[in-house]
Amino acid sequence: MTTTTPTPAPTPAPAPTSPGTPAAPVTPHVLDNPAWASLSGPHAEFAVRAGGLAARYAADVAVFSAIADPADPRSWDALRSLAGPDGVVSLSGVLTPPPGWETVWSARGVQLVDTSLRAEPSPEAVRLGPADVPEMLELIGLTKPGPFLPRTIDLGTYLGIRHRGRLVAMAGERLRPPGWTEISAVCTHPGFRGRGLATRLVRAVAAGIRDRGDVPFLHTAAENTGAIRLYESIGFTVRHRPFFLAFRAPGGTDHIAATRI
């Protein structure tokens, strides 16, 4: 059965102010810092935290770290304790780290949200489970859609399409900020591209997301213009252009304990 969702209402414009009146503070959107919102909410069980201001996913689940407030030096101090001296952390957003942090990798990304996607189950899609992880990792290694680790599958529903028993396409759920779910690991074996398999899987994963009341969103690299055009053609809209970043923490002694919750 096909499911539809109304286009989210645009954010109201700030009320006009008279000259000299301080502007009202702008509340950040939950998708501006989706990893933090996920680790602080629906994915708290996967979080390793430091000082209540920084968190990361367990090492075998996902590569992402996050901080509560990129403008607060205390958040960076907490992140440093998670990373360890000279440790490397992966974040996303538009971030400027404090002195002492080294940017070791940076790429522009695109965040797209569902505004008019036709979400529907796919009869040929099968639910993937822990026993399928070795084959999923093999497909990820071949197609390189983004990070996928042995326990990434624990973050949500993953669907695949098989041809004569062989996994040839997959997609699933990753970050889960409250009210939203990221579609991720969208990939197709090179020998099976051009058949619409990825689109059918995105629609099917989105149908499950919608069924529980969340809105689908996704990320891709800004240079992946073909994927962006495809996502826009099926009902996604570009919302934000964050950076995907890796930072090396300053050396020295940790001073905030990291705890697993």
N, C-alpha and C positions, 0 to 999 in steps of 0.2 A: 504494500500500500504506500502510495506517495504521500509524504508529509511536507508541509510548507510552514514557513514562519514569517511573520510580518517583519518588514525592515525596521531595525531598531531606530527609535526616534533620535534625531540629532540632539546633541548637548545644547541646552539653551544658552544663548549669548549672555554675557554678564550684563547686569542692569547698568544703564549709564549713570555716571557720577558727576557731580558738579566739580568745577575746577578747585583743586586743592584737597579734594576728598580722597583719602587713600583707597586704592583699588582693593576689592575683596580678594582674599587669597584664593588661588585656583586649586581645587582638590585634584590630586593626581588620579588618573584613570588606573584601574586595577591592571590593565594590560600594559601600562608603562613599566611595570616591574613584576612580570608574571611569575618568575621563579620564586621571588619572595612571597607573593600571595599564595602560591601553591604550597610552599614549604611551611607557611604559617597557618595553612588551612587544610584543605582536603588531603594533602600529602605530608602532613605532620609526622606520620608514622615512619617516613623514609628520611627524616631530617636529622642531621648532626648540627647542633647549634653552639653558638658562643656568645655569651653575654646578652642574649635576647636581641641582638642587633645584626647578627650575621648567621647564615645557615648554608649548608650544602647537602646535596643528596648523598646517601651512602655510596661508597666508591664503586660498587658493582651494579648500581641502579641507574645513575645518570651522572654526567660530568659537571652539571651546573652548580654554581654557588650564587649567593645573592646577599644583598645587604638591605637593611630596613630603609635607610635614608642616605643616598649617595652624597648628600651635602654635609653629612655629619661625620666629622673625623673619628668619632667613637665607633661608628659602624665599620670604618676601615681598620681600626685597631682590632675589633672583634674578628674581622675577616682574616687579618694577619695571623691570629691565633689558630684559626682553622687551617690555614695554608701551611703554617710552620715556616721557619726561616728559609728564605729563598724558594719556598713552594710556589707552584703555579696554580691559579684559579681561573675558571671560565665564567664570565658574566655577559650580560647583554644590556643594552641601553645606550644612552649618550652620557658617558662617564669620563670624568677627569680625576684620576687618583691623586692622593697627596704626594708630596715629595718622598722619594725613596722607592716608590713602586715603579716597576719597569713594564712597559707594554711590549709583550713578546709576540703578539699576533692580533690583527684587527681586520675585520671585513664588514662591509656594509650589508645589512640585511633588509628584508621587507616583511612587515607583519600585515596579514590580510584577515579580514573578518567576514563571516557569512552574512550577507544582506539579502540574497535572493536564490540561494542554492536549492535545487530540487533534491532533497534527501530521500533515499529509498533503499530498502534492502536489496541485496544482490543474491539471487538464487545460487550462484556458483561460488560465492564466498564462504569460506569455512573458518570457524573460530580456531585460532592458534593458541597453543598452550606451552608449558615448560618443555615438553618433549620435542617441540618444534624449534626450540631456540638454536641448536647447532645449524640447522638449515637456514634459519632466519639470518644468523650472523654471516653465513656464507653469501647469501643474497645481498646483505648490506655491504659486505666487503667488495663485492663485484660492482655494485651500483653507486655506493658512497652518497646516500641521501643526507647523511648527518650522523651524529653519535648514536650508537645503539649498543648496550652492554648486556651481559648475561641476565640481569634481572630488570631490564627496562620493561619487559613484558608485564611486570607486576603493577605498573602504573595505570593500566587500563586495558581496554579490549583491543586485541589485534586480530585482523582478518587477513586471509590470504586466498589466492587463487592457485590451484594446482593444475598442471597439465600432465596427464599420464602419471600421476602420483608425485610429480616434481613441483616444488614451490617456485612459481614464476612471477608472482606479484604479491605485494603486501602493503598494508597501511594500518595505523593504530593510533592510540591516544597517549599523550605524554603529559605536558604541564596541565594543571587543573586549578587555575585561579577561581575563586568563588563565582559561580554563574557562567563559567566558560570552560571549554576543554580544547586543548591543542590537538590537531591532527598532525601526525608525524610519521617518519619512516616510510614515506610514500615512494615506492620504487617498483620497477619492472625489469625483469631480465632482458638484456639487450636483444635477444632473439625473439622476444614477444612484444616489443614496443609497436605502437601504431594501431593497437587493437582496442584501445579504450579501457584497458584493465584497471589502470590507476584511477581513472575517473569513476568507474563503477565502485571501486573500493572506497574512494573518498566519500561518495554519496552514501554508501552503506555504513561507514563509520559515523558519518554525520547523522544518520537516522537514529543510531543508538544514543548519540549525544543529545539530540533533540528530545528523545523519549524521556530522558531524565530531567529535562528542563534547562539544560545548558545550551550555550551558543557556540558553535564551532569557530575556531580560528586556526591559523597556521603561520609558519615562517618559511622563508626561502632566502637564498642569497640574491642580492640585488642584481648580480650579473646573470642570474638564471632567468633571462627575459622570456624564454619559451615557457617555462613553468608559470611565471607571473601572468602571461597572456592566457594560458589555459585556465588558471584559477579564476581570473576575472571573467572569462567567458562562461563559466559554469555558476557564477553567482557570488564570488568573493570580491571584496573591495579593499584596496590598500588603505590601511589606517595609519601606519607609523613606519618610519624607516630607522630602526635602531642599528647599533653596531653589535657584532659578535666579537668579543674581546677575550684575550688571555693576558693576565698580569702576573708578574713575578713579585712576590712579597719581599719587603726588606729583610735583611738578615738580622740576627739578634735573638734575644731571649723572649719566649712567649710569656704573656702576662695575664691572659684570660683563658680559663679552662674551657675546652670544647666538650660538649656532652651529647650523647645519643639519646633521642627520645622516640 
